[in-house]
């Protein structure tokens, strides 16, 4: 387990990283408190979707068509797809 400070520092070192510290979250947040995990994941996905709309001018396609869009967003953020 990493301290919040370590996680924040790692986020500072990674281009376009998003770090969200959820106060009181347990070690296996996705399993132990799925509502907290889903809320944090929802915020992240909303940010990715907004970036996609900004970049392409349209919302993501259906899930099976979304891979190309996801790759485009990752490339636009300087991340390998």
C-alpha positions as CSV (number, residue, x, y, z in Angstrom):
1,X,0.0,0.0,0.0
2,X,1.3,3.5,-0.9
3,X,0.8,6.6,1.1
4,X,-1.3,9.4,-0.4
5,X,1.9,11.6,-0.6
6,X,3.7,8.9,-2.6
7,X,0.7,8.6,-5.0
8,X,0.5,12.3,-5.4
9,X,4.2,12.5,-6.2
10,X,3.9,9.7,-8.8
11,X,1.0,11.7,-10.4
12,X,3.3,14.7,-10.6
13,X,5.9,12.7,-12.5
14,X,3.4,11.3,-15.1
15,X,2.2,13.5,-17.9
16,X,-1.6,14.0,-17.8
17,X,-2.0,11.7,-14.7
18,X,-5.1,12.1,-12.7
19,X,-4.8,11.3,-9.0
20,X,-7.8,11.3,-6.8
21,X,-7.4,10.6,-3.1
22,X,-10.7,9.4,-1.6
23,X,-10.7,10.1,2.1
24,X,-11.4,7.1,4.2
25,X,-11.2,4.7,1.3
26,X,-10.2,1.1,2.2
27,X,-7.3,-0.8,0.5
28,X,-9.7,-2.7,-1.9
29,X,-12.0,0.2,-2.5
30,X,-13.6,-1.3,-5.6
31,X,-14.6,-4.4,-3.5
32,X,-15.2,-3.0,0.0
33,X,-16.9,0.3,-0.9
34,X,-18.1,0.0,-4.5
35,X,-20.1,3.2,-4.3
36,X,-17.0,5.3,-3.6
37,X,-15.1,3.5,-6.3
38,X,-17.9,3.9,-8.8
39,X,-18.2,7.6,-8.0
40,X,-14.4,8.2,-8.5
41,X,-14.4,6.1,-11.7
42,X,-17.4,8.0,-13.0
43,X,-15.6,11.3,-12.5
44,X,-12.6,10.0,-14.4
45,X,-14.7,8.7,-17.2
46,X,-16.5,12.0,-17.4
47,X,-13.2,13.7,-17.8
48,X,-12.1,11.3,-20.5
49,X,-15.4,11.8,-22.4
50,X,-15.1,15.5,-22.2
51,X,-11.5,15.3,-23.6
52,X,-12.8,13.1,-26.4
53,X,-15.6,15.5,-27.3
54,X,-13.2,18.5,-27.2
55,X,-10.8,16.6,-29.5
56,X,-13.2,15.1,-31.9
57,X,-16.3,17.3,-31.6
58,X,-18.5,14.3,-31.0
59,X,-19.3,12.0,-28.1
60,X,-17.9,8.4,-28.0
61,X,-19.5,5.8,-30.2
62,X,-21.1,2.6,-29.0
63,X,-18.8,0.6,-26.8
64,X,-17.6,-1.8,-29.5
65,X,-16.8,1.3,-31.7
66,X,-15.2,3.2,-28.8
67,X,-11.7,1.6,-28.9
68,X,-10.5,3.8,-31.8
69,X,-11.8,6.9,-29.9
70,X,-10.1,5.9,-26.7
71,X,-6.9,5.4,-28.6
72,X,-7.2,8.9,-30.1
73,X,-7.8,10.4,-26.7
74,X,-4.8,8.6,-25.2
75,X,-2.6,9.7,-28.1
76,X,-3.8,13.3,-27.7
77,X,-2.7,13.1,-24.1
78,X,0.7,11.8,-25.0
79,X,0.0,8.3,-23.7
80,X,0.6,5.2,-25.7
81,X,-2.7,3.5,-26.8
